[in-house]
Amino acid sequence: MDSERINIIITGAGGLVGPLLASRLLNEPQYRLVLTDLADPIVPDGVKYPEHATCIKGDITDPAFVRSVIAAAQPLGAVFIFHGIMSAGSEANLDLSLAVNLDSVRGLLDALRRSNPGVRVVYASSQAVYGQPLPARVTDDIAPTPQGTYGTHKLMTEILLNDLHRKGLLDAFIVRFPTISVRPGKPTQAASSFLSGMIREPMHGQECVIPIADRGFKSFLSSPSAIAENLVRVLRMDSAALPAHRRHINFPGISASVQELMDALARHGGEDRLKLLREETDPAQEAILRSWPQDFDISTPLRLGLVVDESADGLVKEYIDSLKK
């Protein structure tokens, strides 16, 4: 075997973040990826080494399937855990969230600590682990107290990972994502889905419903490109960069209001696009959204060498420019 070869498993590889990371890693010759999802995993177009990706479709809640995926990636270098049921979907279906967001991840971690003790695991968590009351800017000292099923199950897994890392059973990093905007593709079951949809749908001539009638409402956002870059940096990060029992990193982002996103859409997409936005309060969605932080102190992730977007305008421009390619 080539000594430079690094085998990596990516779960949830049919979603958004999996292909974002895969598109980065498949442009470098040393990486071999095993991409898995319940839906068809995606090998991104235009990469230099598409032949270095193996796609395995199946149910991550099935222990036999988990073992087969791990076996296909030996000798295993790292695992990125991206699969899950999103926030609104989790709130609507507790049993499904328990099975996918909690039990399947615990089963995967248990299999990994037995088959590949000490392997690097990067787990995608969320700002949804926080709940009110919160300060205007969340710092590292604020304890997470989730107000939703999704955030609760994310935090439970975080605590398990902290313990597995402390015991030396896995080399864990927990990355708490901001809302990723602007997401390409279709709407998701996330309560935050409109933060991409209000740009993406009008740019395709479609209507988007904004479920909160408050243009001053702010969300903590990151572009897809910044997320991908930061994931690669975490893959290569020294394990000792974080304490042994506190393995989370709040990924950096920017705090942007609904109005700022609307202004950027008008500026880069045209004023006429605003006609395709409909503001219609959804009390259930709004309750989830208002429980999340609106801004973070990002000094720690910047100290660790992560990158951050410059502005809400830049997030929107990045997406609209991508449509021209």
N, C-alpha and C positions, 0 to 999 in steps of 0.2 A: 504493500500500500504506500502511496505517496505520503511522505511525512508531513506535507503541508496541507493535506486534505482534512477538512473539518465538516463532519456530518451534523446537520441541524434539523430538528423536527419543528414544524410550525402547525399548530392546531388552529382551527377556524380559518383555514387558508382559502376558503371561498368567499370571505367577507371583504372588508376594506383594508384593514391593517396588514393582514397576511400578505396579500399581493404587493402592498407598498414596500414591505421589508424584503420580500422575495425579489422584487425588481432591483433592489440595491445589491443583494448578495449574489444574484446570478450574473452580475456584471464583473465579478471577481472570480478568478479560476479556482481558488482553493475551496470554495464552498460547494457542498452537495446537500440538497434540500429534500426532505420528505414532507410533502404537503398533504394535509389531511383535513377533511370536513365531512359533514353529513350531506352537504351539497357537493357538486363537482368542484374540487380545488382548482385554482386558477394559476396557470403559468403565465406571467405577464408577457405581453408582446414586446418585441424589440430588445430583449436582453441578449448579451453576448453568449451565454452558456445555457440555453434552455434545456439541453440534454442532461444537465446536472440536477434536474428536478425530477423526482418521482412522486406521482400523485396517487394517493390511496383514499378512496371514498368509503366512509363507513361511520358507524355509530360510536362516538367516544364514550358513551355510557356503558358499553359492552366490554367487560374486562378482557375477554379473549381478543377483541379487536385492538385494544390498547397494547396488549403484549405483541401482537403482530406488527404494529407500527413501530414499536421500540426495536424489535428484532430487525426490521428493515433498515434501521438507521445506525447499526453498529459498524465500527466503534463510535459511540455517540459523543458529540462535542457540546451540544447545547440544545435546549428546548424553549420555544416561545409558546406560551399558552394564551391564545387569543379567542378561543371559542366561548360562546355564552349566549344567554337570552338577555335582551336589552332591558332598559329600565321599565318602560311602560308594560312590556310583555311580562316581565317578572312580577310586577305589581298585580297584573290581571290573573296570573296563573302561578300560585305558590308552589304547587307540586312540580311543575315543569322547571321552575327556577331551582328548587332543591335538587332535582335530578341532574340538571346540566351545570348550573353555576356553582354548586357545592359538591355533590356526591361524585360527579365525574372527575372533577379536578382533584379531589382527595384520592380517588382511585388511581389516577394517573401519577400523582406524586408518590403514592405508596409503591406503585410498580417501579418507578424510577429510582427510589432510594434503595430498592432491593437489587435491581439489575445494573444500575450505574451509580453507585454511591458517590456523592461529591460532584455530580454533573451540574453544570450551570443551568439554572431555570430562570427565565424572565417571565413574570406573570403580569398580565395586563389587568390592572385595577382601575379605579375611577375616583373622580372628585365626589361621586355619590356616597362615599363612605362618611362624608361629613353631613351634619344636620344642624339645624338652628337650636339655640342662638349662636350666631357667628359674628366676629368682628368684620369691619369693612374689608380688611385684608387678612387672610388666614396665614398664620405663621407656623413654623415647625412645632411650636409649643401647644397648638390647639389639638385636643384629643378628638378623634373621630367618633361621632354619635349618629349613625345613619337614621334617616326617617323613612326609608323605603326598603322593600325586600331586596332589590338589586344591590344597594349599598351594603345592606346587612350581610348578604352572602359573600360579597367581595371582601368585607372586613374579616369575616370568619376565616376565609382562606388566607388572608394576609397573616393573621395570627398563627395559623398552622405553619405557614412558610417560615415565619420568624423562628419558630421553635425547631423546625427541621434544619434550618441553617445553623442555629446556635449549637445543635448537637453534631454538626459536621456531616449530616446525612445528605444534604444538597447544598449547592452554592447558589443561593437565591437572591434575585433582585425583584422587587415589586415596583412597577411603574404605574403611577396614578395618572391616567390620561385626562387632559382637559377635553372639552367638547371639540371634536375634530371638524373643522369647517374651512373650506367648503368640501364636503364629501361628494365625489362623483357617484353615479349610479342611481339607485332607487331609494325612496324613503324607507326608514327602518322603524322598528318598534321602540326606539329611544324617545323619551319625552323631549329631548333636545333636537330631534330630527329636523324640525323647522328651521333651525339655525343654518343648515345647509340648503334645505328646500327653498327658503325664501330668496336664495340667489340662483340655485340650480334650476328650479322649475320655471321661473320667468324667462331664463335664458334659453329654455326649450319651448317657450310659448305656452306653458302650462300654469294653472293657478296654484298657489300655495296658501294654506290657511295658517296664520300665526295665532297660536292658542292662548296668547296672553296680550290683553289690550293695554299695554304699557310700553310705550316706545323708549322709555328711560330704563327699562329692565336690562341689566347687564349680565353677560355670561363670560366665562373664562374659556378662551378659544386658542386652538393651535391649528396651523395648516397641516395638510398631509405631508408635505415635504419636510417640515420641521420634525414631525413625529418619526418619519423614517430615518432621518439623520440621527436623532437622539437614540433610537433603538439600536442602531449600529454602534453608537458610542457606549451604550450600556453593555452590549455584547463583549466589547473589548475592555471594559472597565476593570480596574483592580478590585478584587473582592474586598480588600481591606478599606476601601473608600467609605464604607458604612459600618456602624457598630454591628456586632454579631447578632444582636437581638432586635435591631430596628432596620429592616431592609428596604423600606419604602423610599421612593423618590417622587415628589410631586413634579411631574413634567412641567416645564415652563410654558407660559402662554401669555395672552393679553386679555384684559378686561374690555369688552366691547358691548355697546348698547344696541338694541333693535334699531334705533334711529340711525346710528353710525353705519350699520350694515345696509339699511335702506339708502342712505346717502351714497355709499360706495357703489351700490347696484345702479343707481341713477347715473353716477359719474362715469362708470366704465361700461355699463350695459345699455344705458339710455333711459330717459325719464319715463318712456312709455311702458317699461317693464314693471313699474310700480303699480300699474293698473291691475296686474295679475296677483297682487297680494291682498288677502282678505283677513282682517283682524277680527277674530271671533273667540271669545274666552271659553276655554275648556277647564272647568274647575279642577278636575282630577289631574290634568296635565300641569296646570299652574301650581298646584300644591307641591308636586314633585320638583318643579323648576325652582320654586322659591325656597325650597329646603337646601339647595346646593349653594356653595360659595360663589361669590361674584368676582373675587380677586384673590391673588396669592402673593406672598412674599417669595420671590424666586431667587433670592441670593444663594440658597444652598444648591439648587441644580446648576446655576451658572458657575458656582465655585467648582462643581464636579465636572465642568467642561461641556455642559449641554447648551443648545442654541435656542433662540427665541425669535419669533416673528417681530417685525417692526410696528405693524399697525393693522387695524381692521381693514383699512383701505387696501393694504397689501394682500391680505387673505383673499379678498374678493377679486382683486386684479389677477392674482395667480390663477384662480379658477377660470376666469373669463378668457385670459390669455391662452390657457390650455385648450380651449375650444377652437382656437384658430390654427392649432397645429395639425 
